[in-house]
Amino acid sequence: MRFAAGDLFVERGGVRIICKRETMLDAPQVDWMEWQASYASGAFLMPREALTDLLRPLVVASGKLTPFRIGTELSDQLIAAVTDAFAVSREAAKIRLIKLNYLSDKLVTATLFD
């Protein structure tokens, strides 16, 4: 009974779940509605295969391994490429690139190949 769908048009007494742009990036995966809305819309607008095909030349030309640190010239180039190709906002492109592990806000350590 706890998981029953219920009636969509019945007033729930003020309890509402709302998906907002400000909470997309930091939505915990346990907040499943927020996480799914964010991930699904990014996946729909910027499909993984098309995004990979678009970014492959930039990543190969960089000679570095992903993820790239956010705020670097290379991360800005990736965000700009996705923004232009898929006609999305910079924030949406950034979130999708983070989810697909092209970008990271954490300190990226050098590898043997850097």
PDB file as gemmi writes it, atoms N, CA and C in Angstrom:
CRYST1    1.000    1.000    1.000  90.00  90.00  90.00 P 1                      
ATOM      1  N   MET A   1       0.815  -1.177   0.000  1.00  0.00           N  
ATOM      2  CA  MET A   1       0.000   0.000   0.000  1.00  0.00           C  
ATOM      3  C   MET A   1       0.875   1.264   0.000  1.00  0.00           C  
ATOM      4  N   ARG A   2       2.037   1.152   0.631  1.00  0.00           N  
ATOM      5  CA  ARG A   2       2.952   2.302   0.736  1.00  0.00           C  
ATOM      6  C   ARG A   2       3.405   2.794  -0.637  1.00  0.00           C  
ATOM      7  N   PHE A   3       3.549   1.890  -1.591  1.00  0.00           N  
ATOM      8  CA  PHE A   3       4.063   2.242  -2.912  1.00  0.00           C  
ATOM      9  C   PHE A   3       2.963   2.400  -3.957  1.00  0.00           C  
ATOM     10  N   ALA A   4       1.731   2.434  -3.543  1.00  0.00           N  
ATOM     11  CA  ALA A   4       0.626   2.605  -4.479  1.00  0.00           C  
ATOM     12  C   ALA A   4       0.734   3.972  -5.147  1.00  0.00           C  
ATOM     13  N   ALA A   5       0.376   4.021  -6.423  1.00  0.00           N  
ATOM     14  CA  ALA A   5       0.505   5.256  -7.192  1.00  0.00           C  
ATOM     15  C   ALA A   5      -0.419   6.354  -6.680  1.00  0.00           C  
ATOM     16  N   GLY A   6      -1.616   6.017  -6.318  1.00  0.00           N  
ATOM     17  CA  GLY A   6      -2.544   7.033  -5.828  1.00  0.00           C  
ATOM     18  C   GLY A   6      -3.130   7.861  -6.958  1.00  0.00           C  
ATOM     19  N   ASP A   7      -3.939   8.825  -6.588  1.00  0.00           N  
ATOM     20  CA  ASP A   7      -4.613   9.696  -7.542  1.00  0.00           C  
ATOM     21  C   ASP A   7      -3.774  10.961  -7.750  1.00  0.00           C  
ATOM     22  N   LEU A   8      -3.479  11.279  -8.999  1.00  0.00           N  
ATOM     23  CA  LEU A   8      -2.651  12.440  -9.298  1.00  0.00           C  
ATOM     24  C   LEU A   8      -3.326  13.765  -8.993  1.00  0.00           C  
ATOM     25  N   PHE A   9      -4.639  13.776  -8.942  1.00  0.00           N  
ATOM     26  CA  PHE A   9      -5.359  15.032  -8.803  1.00  0.00           C  
ATOM     27  C   PHE A   9      -5.900  15.283  -7.394  1.00  0.00           C  
ATOM     28  N   VAL A  10      -5.511  14.464  -6.448  1.00  0.00           N  
ATOM     29  CA  VAL A  10      -5.940  14.644  -5.064  1.00  0.00           C  
ATOM     30  C   VAL A  10      -4.924  15.544  -4.365  1.00  0.00           C  
ATOM     31  N   GLU A  11      -5.389  16.538  -3.643  1.00  0.00           N  
ATOM     32  CA  GLU A  11      -4.510  17.443  -2.893  1.00  0.00           C  
ATOM     33  C   GLU A  11      -3.839  16.654  -1.781  1.00  0.00           C  
ATOM     34  N   ARG A  12      -2.542  16.784  -1.675  1.00  0.00           N  
ATOM     35  CA  ARG A  12      -1.763  16.033  -0.702  1.00  0.00           C  
ATOM     36  C   ARG A  12      -1.475  16.825   0.579  1.00  0.00           C  
ATOM     37  N   GLY A  13      -2.156  17.902   0.797  1.00  0.00           N  
ATOM     38  CA  GLY A  13      -1.953  18.656   2.023  1.00  0.00           C  
ATOM     39  C   GLY A  13      -0.652  19.448   2.047  1.00  0.00           C  
ATOM     40  N   GLY A  14      -0.249  19.980   0.924  1.00  0.00           N  
ATOM     41  CA  GLY A  14       0.927  20.837   0.900  1.00  0.00           C  
ATOM     42  C   GLY A  14       2.242  20.124   0.639  1.00  0.00           C  
ATOM     43  N   VAL A  15       2.274  18.810   0.594  1.00  0.00           N  
ATOM     44  CA  VAL A  15       3.513  18.085   0.319  1.00  0.00           C  
ATOM     45  C   VAL A  15       3.721  18.046  -1.186  1.00  0.00           C  
ATOM     46  N   ARG A  16       4.794  18.686  -1.638  1.00  0.00           N  
ATOM     47  CA  ARG A  16       5.080  18.729  -3.069  1.00  0.00           C  
ATOM     48  C   ARG A  16       6.555  18.459  -3.282  1.00  0.00           C  
ATOM     49  N   ILE A  17       6.850  17.713  -4.324  1.00  0.00           N  
ATOM     50  CA  ILE A  17       8.240  17.487  -4.706  1.00  0.00           C  
ATOM     51  C   ILE A  17       8.464  18.252  -5.996  1.00  0.00           C  
ATOM     52  N   ILE A  18       9.428  19.163  -5.981  1.00  0.00           N  
ATOM     53  CA  ILE A  18       9.663  20.037  -7.120  1.00  0.00           C  
ATOM     54  C   ILE A  18      11.108  19.908  -7.580  1.00  0.00           C  
ATOM     55  N   CYS A  19      11.296  19.758  -8.878  1.00  0.00           N  
ATOM     56  CA  CYS A  19      12.631  19.684  -9.471  1.00  0.00           C  
ATOM     57  C   CYS A  19      13.015  21.080  -9.945  1.00  0.00           C  
ATOM     58  N   LYS A  20      14.110  21.610  -9.401  1.00  0.00           N  
ATOM     59  CA  LYS A  20      14.549  22.947  -9.779  1.00  0.00           C  
ATOM     60  C   LYS A  20      15.977  22.912 -10.304  1.00  0.00           C  
ATOM     61  N   ARG A  21      16.269  23.823 -11.197  1.00  0.00           N  
ATOM     62  CA  ARG A  21      17.590  23.922 -11.811  1.00  0.00           C  
ATOM     63  C   ARG A  21      18.701  24.056 -10.774  1.00  0.00           C  
ATOM     64  N   GLU A  22      18.459  24.821  -9.711  1.00  0.00           N  
ATOM     65  CA  GLU A  22      19.501  25.089  -8.723  1.00  0.00           C  
ATOM     66  C   GLU A  22      19.958  23.835  -7.999  1.00  0.00           C  
ATOM     67  N   THR A  23      19.120  22.804  -7.959  1.00  0.00           N  
ATOM     68  CA  THR A  23      19.464  21.611  -7.193  1.00  0.00           C  
ATOM     69  C   THR A  23      19.886  20.433  -8.065  1.00  0.00           C  
ATOM     70  N   MET A  24      19.992  20.622  -9.381  1.00  0.00           N  
ATOM     71  CA  MET A  24      20.325  19.497 -10.268  1.00  0.00           C  
ATOM     72  C   MET A  24      21.702  18.926  -9.998  1.00  0.00           C  
ATOM     73  N   LEU A  25      22.713  19.766  -9.938  1.00  0.00           N  
ATOM     74  CA  LEU A  25      24.080  19.282  -9.832  1.00  0.00           C  
ATOM     75  C   LEU A  25      24.339  18.591  -8.509  1.00  0.00           C  
ATOM     76  N   ASP A  26      23.802  19.132  -7.433  1.00  0.00           N  
ATOM     77  CA  ASP A  26      24.091  18.590  -6.116  1.00  0.00           C  
ATOM     78  C   ASP A  26      23.032  17.619  -5.614  1.00  0.00           C  
ATOM     79  N   ALA A  27      22.123  17.201  -6.471  1.00  0.00           N  
ATOM     80  CA  ALA A  27      21.077  16.274  -6.030  1.00  0.00           C  
ATOM     81  C   ALA A  27      21.708  14.940  -5.650  1.00  0.00           C  
ATOM     82  N   PRO A  28      21.493  14.493  -4.424  1.00  0.00           N  
ATOM     83  CA  PRO A  28      22.033  13.190  -4.038  1.00  0.00           C  
ATOM     84  C   PRO A  28      21.283  12.087  -4.770  1.00  0.00           C  
ATOM     85  N   GLN A  29      21.955  10.979  -5.022  1.00  0.00           N  
ATOM     86  CA  GLN A  29      21.302   9.903  -5.753  1.00  0.00           C  
ATOM     87  C   GLN A  29      20.168   9.287  -4.943  1.00  0.00           C  
ATOM     88  N   VAL A  30      20.130   9.520  -3.631  1.00  0.00           N  
ATOM     89  CA  VAL A  30      19.021   9.013  -2.835  1.00  0.00           C  
ATOM     90  C   VAL A  30      17.760   9.857  -3.046  1.00  0.00           C  
ATOM     91  N   ASP A  31      17.901  11.091  -3.517  1.00  0.00           N  
ATOM     92  CA  ASP A  31      16.757  11.912  -3.886  1.00  0.00           C  
ATOM     93  C   ASP A  31      16.407  11.515  -5.319  1.00  0.00           C  
ATOM     94  N   TRP A  32      15.783  10.346  -5.476  1.00  0.00           N  
ATOM     95  CA  TRP A  32      15.663   9.700  -6.773  1.00  0.00           C  
ATOM     96  C   TRP A  32      14.899  10.507  -7.804  1.00  0.00           C  
ATOM     97  N   MET A  33      13.894  11.264  -7.409  1.00  0.00           N  
ATOM     98  CA  MET A  33      13.137  12.030  -8.404  1.00  0.00           C  
ATOM     99  C   MET A  33      13.994  13.149  -8.989  1.00  0.00           C  
ATOM    100  N   GLU A  34      14.720  13.842  -8.138  1.00  0.00           N  
ATOM    101  CA  GLU A  34      15.581  14.932  -8.595  1.00  0.00           C  
ATOM    102  C   GLU A  34      16.708  14.376  -9.465  1.00  0.00           C  
ATOM    103  N   TRP A  35      17.312  13.299  -9.004  1.00  0.00           N  
ATOM    104  CA  TRP A  35      18.427  12.699  -9.732  1.00  0.00           C  
ATOM    105  C   TRP A  35      17.964  12.186 -11.096  1.00  0.00           C  
ATOM    106  N   GLN A  36      16.835  11.492 -11.129  1.00  0.00           N  
ATOM    107  CA  GLN A  36      16.327  10.958 -12.390  1.00  0.00           C  
ATOM    108  C   GLN A  36      15.951  12.073 -13.362  1.00  0.00           C  
ATOM    109  N   ALA A  37      15.337  13.120 -12.878  1.00  0.00           N  
ATOM    110  CA  ALA A  37      14.953  14.225 -13.749  1.00  0.00           C  
ATOM    111  C   ALA A  37      16.189  14.860 -14.369  1.00  0.00           C  
ATOM    112  N   SER A  38      17.199  15.053 -13.555  1.00  0.00           N  
ATOM    113  CA  SER A  38      18.441  15.660 -14.035  1.00  0.00           C  
ATOM    114  C   SER A  38      19.146  14.757 -15.036  1.00  0.00           C  
ATOM    115  N   TYR A  39      19.299  13.503 -14.675  1.00  0.00           N  
ATOM    116  CA  TYR A  39      20.043  12.578 -15.529  1.00  0.00           C  
ATOM    117  C   TYR A  39      19.291  12.309 -16.836  1.00  0.00           C  
ATOM    118  N   ALA A  40      17.989  12.090 -16.737  1.00  0.00           N  
ATOM    119  CA  ALA A  40      17.201  11.765 -17.930  1.00  0.00           C  
ATOM    120  C   ALA A  40      17.171  12.924 -18.922  1.00  0.00           C  
ATOM    121  N   SER A  41      17.003  14.142 -18.425  1.00  0.00           N  
ATOM    122  CA  SER A  41      16.954  15.272 -19.345  1.00  0.00           C  
ATOM    123  C   SER A  41      18.309  15.493 -20.006  1.00  0.00           C  
ATOM    124  N   GLY A  42      19.394  15.323 -19.261  1.00  0.00           N  
ATOM    125  CA  GLY A  42      20.731  15.443 -19.849  1.00  0.00           C  
ATOM    126  C   GLY A  42      20.992  14.367 -20.880  1.00  0.00           C  
ATOM    127  N   ALA A  43      20.573  13.145 -20.577  1.00  0.00           N  
ATOM    128  CA  ALA A  43      20.771  12.027 -21.505  1.00  0.00           C  
ATOM    129  C   ALA A  43      19.930  12.190 -22.773  1.00  0.00           C  
ATOM    130  N   PHE A  44      18.749  12.744 -22.622  1.00  0.00           N  
ATOM    131  CA  PHE A  44      17.882  12.956 -23.777  1.00  0.00           C  
ATOM    132  C   PHE A  44      18.442  14.041 -24.699  1.00  0.00           C  
ATOM    133  N   LEU A  45      18.888  15.140 -24.112  1.00  0.00           N  
ATOM    134  CA  LEU A  45      19.381  16.262 -24.905  1.00  0.00           C  
ATOM    135  C   LEU A  45      20.796  16.060 -25.438  1.00  0.00           C  
ATOM    136  N   MET A  46      21.607  15.296 -24.702  1.00  0.00           N  
ATOM    137  CA  MET A  46      23.022  15.095 -25.052  1.00  0.00           C  
ATOM    138  C   MET A  46      23.356  13.604 -24.958  1.00  0.00           C  
ATOM    139  N   PRO A  47      22.948  12.808 -25.937  1.00  0.00           N  
ATOM    140  CA  PRO A  47      23.188  11.357 -25.876  1.00  0.00           C  
ATOM    141  C   PRO A  47      24.676  11.033 -25.742  1.00  0.00           C  
ATOM    142  N   ARG A  48      24.972  10.023 -24.943  1.00  0.00           N  
ATOM    143  CA  ARG A  48      26.354   9.641 -24.646  1.00  0.00           C  
ATOM    144  C   ARG A  48      27.174   9.391 -25.909  1.00  0.00           C  
ATOM    145  N   GLU A  49      26.647   8.619 -26.846  1.00  0.00           N  
ATOM    146  CA  GLU A  49      27.423   8.273 -28.051  1.00  0.00           C  
ATOM    147  C   GLU A  49      27.721   9.518 -28.896  1.00  0.00           C  
ATOM    148  N   ALA A  50      26.729  10.360 -29.089  1.00  0.00           N  
ATOM    149  CA  ALA A  50      26.944  11.584 -29.877  1.00  0.00           C  
ATOM    150  C   ALA A  50      27.926  12.513 -29.169  1.00  0.00           C  
ATOM    151  N   LEU A  51      27.813  12.595 -27.855  1.00  0.00           N  
ATOM    152  CA  LEU A  51      28.721  13.443 -27.092  1.00  0.00           C  
ATOM    153  C   LEU A  51      30.153  12.898 -27.165  1.00  0.00           C  
ATOM    154  N   THR A  52      30.302  11.589 -27.055  1.00  0.00           N  
ATOM    155  CA  THR A  52      31.630  10.963 -27.154  1.00  0.00           C  
ATOM    156  C   THR A  52      32.249  11.211 -28.524  1.00  0.00           C  
ATOM    157  N   ASP A  53      31.460  11.067 -29.576  1.00  0.00           N  
ATOM    158  CA  ASP A  53      31.963  11.320 -30.936  1.00  0.00           C  
ATOM    159  C   ASP A  53      32.401  12.769 -31.104  1.00  0.00           C  
ATOM    160  N   LEU A  54      31.639  13.681 -30.508  1.00  0.00           N  
ATOM    161  CA  LEU A  54      31.963  15.100 -30.590  1.00  0.00           C  
ATOM    162  C   LEU A  54      33.268  15.427 -29.855  1.00  0.00           C  
ATOM    163  N   LEU A  55      33.446  14.860 -28.672  1.00  0.00           N  
ATOM    164  CA  LEU A  55      34.571  15.234 -27.821  1.00  0.00           C  
ATOM    165  C   LEU A  55      35.850  14.451 -28.076  1.00  0.00           C  
ATOM    166  N   ARG A  56      35.747  13.314 -28.745  1.00  0.00           N  
ATOM    167  CA  ARG A  56      36.925  12.472 -28.976  1.00  0.00           C  
ATOM    168  C   ARG A  56      38.100  13.244 -29.583  1.00  0.00           C  
ATOM    169  N   PRO A  57      37.912  14.035 -30.644  1.00  0.00           N  
ATOM    170  CA  PRO A  57      39.050  14.772 -31.206  1.00  0.00           C  
ATOM    171  C   PRO A  57      39.689  15.746 -30.214  1.00  0.00           C  
ATOM    172  N   LEU A  58      38.884  16.413 -29.399  1.00  0.00           N  
ATOM    173  CA  LEU A  58      39.428  17.351 -28.416  1.00  0.00           C  
ATOM    174  C   LEU A  58      40.228  16.629 -27.332  1.00  0.00           C  
ATOM    175  N   VAL A  59      39.701  15.501 -26.867  1.00  0.00           N  
ATOM    176  CA  VAL A  59      40.383  14.746 -25.820  1.00  0.00           C  
ATOM    177  C   VAL A  59      41.682  14.159 -26.357  1.00  0.00           C  
ATOM    178  N   VAL A  60      41.643  13.578 -27.551  1.00  0.00           N  
ATOM    179  CA  VAL A  60      42.849  12.991 -28.150  1.00  0.00           C  
ATOM    180  C   VAL A  60      43.901  14.071 -28.394  1.00  0.00           C  
ATOM    181  N   ALA A  61      43.473  15.210 -28.917  1.00  0.00           N  
ATOM    182  CA  ALA A  61      44.414  16.303 -29.202  1.00  0.00           C  
ATOM    183  C   ALA A  61      45.061  16.846 -27.925  1.00  0.00           C  
ATOM    184  N   SER A  62      44.368  16.743 -26.793  1.00  0.00           N  
ATOM    185  CA  SER A  62      44.928  17.247 -25.535  1.00  0.00           C  
ATOM    186  C   SER A  62      46.087  16.378 -25.046  1.00  0.00           C  
ATOM    187  N   GLY A  63      46.070  15.104 -25.427  1.00  0.00           N  
ATOM    188  CA  GLY A  63      47.102  14.187 -24.961  1.00  0.00           C  
ATOM    189  C   GLY A  63      46.982  13.844 -23.489  1.00  0.00           C  
ATOM    190  N   LYS A  64      45.841  14.142 -22.879  1.00  0.00           N  
ATOM    191  CA  LYS A  64      45.633  13.887 -21.451  1.00  0.00           C  
ATOM    192  C   LYS A  64      44.471  12.930 -21.251  1.00  0.00           C  
ATOM    193  N   LEU A  65      44.398  12.382 -20.047  1.00  0.00           N  
ATOM    194  CA  LEU A  65      43.317  11.488 -19.697  1.00  0.00           C  
ATOM    195  C   LEU A  65      42.207  12.253 -18.986  1.00  0.00           C  
ATOM    196  N   THR A  66      40.988  11.829 -19.189  1.00  0.00           N  
ATOM    197  CA  THR A  66      39.854  12.427 -18.476  1.00  0.00           C  
ATOM    198  C   THR A  66      39.803  11.827 -17.077  1.00  0.00           C  
ATOM    199  N   PRO A  67      39.215  12.503 -16.127  1.00  0.00           N  
ATOM    200  CA  PRO A  67      38.486  13.759 -16.198  1.00  0.00           C  
ATOM    201  C   PRO A  67      39.415  14.963 -16.121  1.00  0.00           C  
ATOM    202  N   PHE A  68      38.975  16.057 -16.720  1.00  0.00           N  
ATOM    203  CA  PHE A  68      39.709  17.311 -16.673  1.00  0.00           C  
ATOM    204  C   PHE A  68      39.136  18.162 -15.537  1.00  0.00           C  
ATOM    205  N   ARG A  69      39.969  18.919 -14.925  1.00  0.00           N  
ATOM    206  CA  ARG A  69      39.537  19.773 -13.811  1.00  0.00           C  
ATOM    207  C   ARG A  69      38.682  20.930 -14.332  1.00  0.00           C  
ATOM    208  N   ILE A  70      37.558  21.165 -13.671  1.00  0.00           N  
ATOM    209  CA  ILE A  70      36.674  22.276 -14.024  1.00  0.00           C  
ATOM    210  C   ILE A  70      37.422  23.586 -13.794  1.00  0.00           C  
ATOM    211  N   GLY A  71      37.274  24.511 -14.737  1.00  0.00           N  
ATOM    212  CA  GLY A  71      37.913  25.810 -14.623  1.00  0.00           C  
ATOM    213  C   GLY A  71      39.183  25.935 -15.439  1.00  0.00           C  
ATOM    214  N   THR A  72      39.595  24.838 -16.067  1.00  0.00           N  
ATOM    215  CA  THR A  72      40.775  24.899 -16.920  1.00  0.00           C  
ATOM    216  C   THR A  72      40.349  25.276 -18.334  1.00  0.00           C  
ATOM    217  N   GLU A  73      41.317  25.655 -19.144  1.00  0.00           N  
ATOM    218  CA  GLU A  73      41.020  26.015 -20.535  1.00  0.00           C  
ATOM    219  C   GLU A  73      40.403  24.834 -21.289  1.00  0.00           C  
ATOM    220  N   LEU A  74      40.921  23.635 -21.042  1.00  0.00           N  
ATOM    221  CA  LEU A  74      40.402  22.445 -21.721  1.00  0.00           C  
ATOM    222  C   LEU A  74      38.961  22.150 -21.308  1.00  0.00           C  
ATOM    223  N   SER A  75      38.651  22.294 -20.027  1.00  0.00           N  
ATOM    224  CA  SER A  75      37.265  22.050 -19.591  1.00  0.00           C  
ATOM    225  C   SER A  75      36.327  23.077 -20.220  1.00  0.00           C  
ATOM    226  N   ASP A  76      36.785  24.314 -20.333  1.00  0.00           N  
ATOM    227  CA  ASP A  76      35.972  25.347 -20.978  1.00  0.00           C  
ATOM    228  C   ASP A  76      35.735  25.036 -22.458  1.00  0.00           C  
ATOM    229  N   GLN A  77      36.739  24.472 -23.126  1.00  0.00           N  
ATOM    230  CA  GLN A  77      36.583  24.091 -24.533  1.00  0.00           C  
ATOM    231  C   GLN A  77      35.555  22.975 -24.680  1.00  0.00           C  
ATOM    232  N   LEU A  78      35.590  21.982 -23.782  1.00  0.00           N  
ATOM    233  CA  LEU A  78      34.625  20.886 -23.835  1.00  0.00           C  
ATOM    234  C   LEU A  78      33.209  21.398 -23.594  1.00  0.00           C  
ATOM    235  N   ILE A  79      33.052  22.251 -22.602  1.00  0.00           N  
ATOM    236  CA  ILE A  79      31.728  22.809 -22.299  1.00  0.00           C  
ATOM    237  C   ILE A  79      31.211  23.619 -23.484  1.00  0.00           C  
ATOM    238  N   ALA A  80      32.072  24.433 -24.091  1.00  0.00           N  
ATOM    239  CA  ALA A  80      31.669  25.245 -25.244  1.00  0.00           C  
ATOM    240  C   ALA A  80      31.280  24.365 -26.427  1.00  0.00           C  
ATOM    241  N   ALA A  81      32.030  23.293 -26.663  1.00  0.00           N  
ATOM    242  CA  ALA A  81      31.723  22.389 -27.778  1.00  0.00           C  
ATOM    243  C   ALA A  81      30.359  21.740 -27.588  1.00  0.00           C  
ATOM    244  N   VAL A  82      30.068  21.288 -26.377  1.00  0.00           N  
ATOM    245  CA  VAL A  82      28.779  20.641 -26.089  1.00  0.00           C  
ATOM    246  C   VAL A  82      27.649  21.660 -26.171  1.00  0.00           C  
ATOM    247  N   THR A  83      27.868  22.847 -25.631  1.00  0.00           N  
ATOM    248  CA  THR A  83      26.864  23.909 -25.676  1.00  0.00           C  
ATOM    249  C   THR A  83      26.487  24.252 -27.113  1.00  0.00           C  
ATOM    250  N   ASP A  84      27.483  24.395 -27.963  1.00  0.00           N  
ATOM    251  CA  ASP A  84      27.226  24.743 -29.364  1.00  0.00           C  
ATOM    252  C   ASP A  84      26.575  23.600 -30.135  1.00  0.00           C  
ATOM    253  N   ALA A  85      27.077  22.399 -29.956  1.00  0.00           N  
ATOM    254  CA  ALA A  85      26.590  21.256 -30.742  1.00  0.00           C  
ATOM    255  C   ALA A  85      25.172  20.839 -30.364  1.00  0.00           C  
ATOM    256  N   PHE A  86      24.838  20.913 -29.078  1.00  0.00           N  
ATOM    257  CA  PHE A  86      23.546  20.408 -28.624  1.00  0.00           C  
ATOM    258  C   PHE A  86      22.557  21.514 -28.238  1.00  0.00           C  
ATOM    259  N   ALA A  87      22.968  22.770 -28.384  1.00  0.00           N  
ATOM    260  CA  ALA A  87      22.098  23.914 -28.079  1.00  0.00           C  
ATOM    261  C   ALA A  87      21.530  23.831 -26.667  1.00  0.00           C  
ATOM    262  N   VAL A  88      22.426  23.607 -25.703  1.00  0.00           N  
ATOM    263  CA  VAL A  88      22.043  23.566 -24.296  1.00  0.00           C  
ATOM    264  C   VAL A  88      22.795  24.657 -23.544  1.00  0.00           C  
ATOM    265  N   SER A  89      22.405  24.885 -22.319  1.00  0.00           N  
ATOM    266  CA  SER A  89      23.089  25.893 -21.502  1.00  0.00           C  
ATOM    267  C   SER A  89      24.463  25.374 -21.069  1.00  0.00           C  
ATOM    268  N   ARG A  90      25.323  26.297 -20.685  1.00  0.00           N  
ATOM    269  CA  ARG A  90      26.658  25.911 -20.186  1.00  0.00           C  
ATOM    270  C   ARG A  90      26.529  25.034 -18.943  1.00  0.00           C  
ATOM    271  N   GLU A  91      25.573  25.356 -18.081  1.00  0.00           N  
ATOM    272  CA  GLU A  91      25.379  24.579 -16.848  1.00  0.00           C  
ATOM    273  C   GLU A  91      24.931  23.155 -17.157  1.00  0.00           C  
ATOM    274  N   ALA A  92      24.007  22.991 -18.104  1.00  0.00           N  
ATOM    275  CA  ALA A  92      23.554  21.651 -18.492  1.00  0.00           C  
ATOM    276  C   ALA A  92      24.703  20.858 -19.103  1.00  0.00           C  
ATOM    277  N   ALA A  93      25.495  21.491 -19.953  1.00  0.00           N  
ATOM    278  CA  ALA A  93      26.647  20.821 -20.562  1.00  0.00           C  
ATOM    279  C   ALA A  93      27.653  20.405 -19.492  1.00  0.00           C  
ATOM    280  N   LYS A  94      27.902  21.284 -18.556  1.00  0.00           N  
ATOM    281  CA  LYS A  94      28.854  20.999 -17.474  1.00  0.00           C  
ATOM    282  C   LYS A  94      28.385  19.809 -16.634  1.00  0.00           C  
ATOM    283  N   ILE A  95      27.114  19.787 -16.289  1.00  0.00           N  
ATOM    284  CA  ILE A  95      26.565  18.693 -15.488  1.00  0.00           C  
ATOM    285  C   ILE A  95      26.681  17.375 -16.240  1.00  0.00           C  
ATOM    286  N   ARG A  96      26.333  17.373 -17.524  1.00  0.00           N  
ATOM    287  CA  ARG A  96      26.418  16.137 -18.313  1.00  0.00           C  
ATOM    288  C   ARG A  96      27.866  15.660 -18.412  1.00  0.00           C  
ATOM    289  N   LEU A  97      28.798  16.575 -18.595  1.00  0.00           N  
ATOM    290  CA  LEU A  97      30.214  16.202 -18.682  1.00  0.00           C  
ATOM    291  C   LEU A  97      30.733  15.664 -17.352  1.00  0.00           C  
ATOM    292  N   ILE A  98      30.233  16.183 -16.262  1.00  0.00           N  
ATOM    293  CA  ILE A  98      30.610  15.649 -14.949  1.00  0.00           C  
ATOM    294  C   ILE A  98      30.050  14.239 -14.786  1.00  0.00           C  
ATOM    295  N   LYS A  99      28.779  14.065 -15.124  1.00  0.00           N  
ATOM    296  CA  LYS A  99      28.137  12.746 -14.984  1.00  0.00           C  
ATOM    297  C   LYS A  99      28.821  11.686 -15.844  1.00  0.00           C  
ATOM    298  N   LEU A 100      29.353  12.083 -17.001  1.00  0.00           N  
ATOM    299  CA  LEU A 100      30.027  11.128 -17.894  1.00  0.00           C  
ATOM    300  C   LEU A 100      31.536  11.067 -17.644  1.00  0.00           C  
ATOM    301  N   ASN A 101      31.980  11.718 -16.573  1.00  0.00           N  
ATOM    302  CA  ASN A 101      33.379  11.669 -16.133  1.00  0.00           C  
ATOM    303  C   ASN A 101      34.371  12.315 -17.102  1.00  0.00           C  
ATOM    304  N   TYR A 102      33.917  13.309 -17.829  1.00  0.00           N  
ATOM    305  CA  TYR A 102      34.832  14.120 -18.638  1.00  0.00           C  
ATOM    306  C   TYR A 102      35.423  15.246 -17.794  1.00  0.00           C  
ATOM    307  N   LEU A 103      34.650  15.706 -16.805  1.00  0.00           N  
ATOM    308  CA  LEU A 103      35.078  16.815 -15.951  1.00  0.00           C  
ATOM    309  C   LEU A 103      34.954  16.411 -14.489  1.00  0.00           C  
ATOM    310  N   SER A 104      35.751  17.076 -13.658  1.00  0.00           N  
ATOM    311  CA  SER A 104      35.681  16.844 -12.225  1.00  0.00           C  
ATOM    312  C   SER A 104      35.983  18.146 -11.491  1.00  0.00           C  
ATOM    313  N   ASP A 105      35.324  18.328 -10.354  1.00  0.00           N  
ATOM    314  CA  ASP A 105      35.632  19.492  -9.534  1.00  0.00           C  
ATOM    315  C   ASP A 105      36.671  19.154  -8.467  1.00  0.00           C  
ATOM    316  N   LYS A 106      37.092  17.899  -8.439  1.00  0.00           N  
ATOM    317  CA  LYS A 106      38.119  17.468  -7.497  1.00  0.00           C  
ATOM    318  C   LYS A 106      39.500  17.655  -8.123  1.00  0.00           C  
ATOM    319  N   LEU A 107      40.501  17.709  -7.300  1.00  0.00           N  
ATOM    320  CA  LEU A 107      41.870  17.840  -7.774  1.00  0.00           C  
ATOM    321  C   LEU A 107      42.232  16.607  -8.595  1.00  0.00           C  
ATOM    322  N   VAL A 108      42.649  16.824  -9.830  1.00  0.00           N  
ATOM    323  CA  VAL A 108      43.014  15.724 -10.723  1.00  0.00           C  
ATOM    324  C   VAL A 108      44.513  15.514 -10.607  1.00  0.00           C  
ATOM    325  N   THR A 109      44.903  14.311 -10.210  1.00  0.00           N  
ATOM    326  CA  THR A 109      46.327  14.030 -10.042  1.00  0.00           C  
ATOM    327  C   THR A 109      46.965  13.696 -11.382  1.00  0.00           C  
ATOM    328  N   ALA A 110      48.219  14.048 -11.527  1.00  0.00           N  
ATOM    329  CA  ALA A 110      48.964  13.757 -12.744  1.00  0.00           C  
ATOM    330  C   ALA A 110      49.157  12.257 -12.886  1.00  0.00           C  
ATOM    331  N   THR A 111      49.210  11.813 -14.115  1.00  0.00           N  
ATOM    332  CA  THR A 111      49.462  10.399 -14.382  1.00  0.00           C  
ATOM    333  C   THR A 111      50.814  10.253 -15.060  1.00  0.00           C  
ATOM    334  N   LEU A 112      51.194   9.050 -15.315  1.00  0.00           N  
ATOM    335  CA  LEU A 112      52.439   8.746 -15.991  1.00  0.00           C  
ATOM    336  C   LEU A 112      52.488   9.414 -17.381  1.00  0.00           C  
ATOM    337  N   PHE A 113      51.302   9.632 -17.979  1.00  0.00           N  
ATOM    338  CA  PHE A 113      51.225  10.150 -19.340  1.00  0.00           C  
ATOM    339  C   PHE A 113      51.112  11.667 -19.410  1.00  0.00           C  
ATOM    340  N   ASP A 114      51.018  12.374 -18.278  1.00  0.00           N  
ATOM    341  CA  ASP A 114      50.900  13.832 -18.288  1.00  0.00           C  
ATOM    342  C   ASP A 114      52.247  14.503 -18.452  1.00  0.00           C  
TER     343      ASP A 114                                                      
END                                                                             
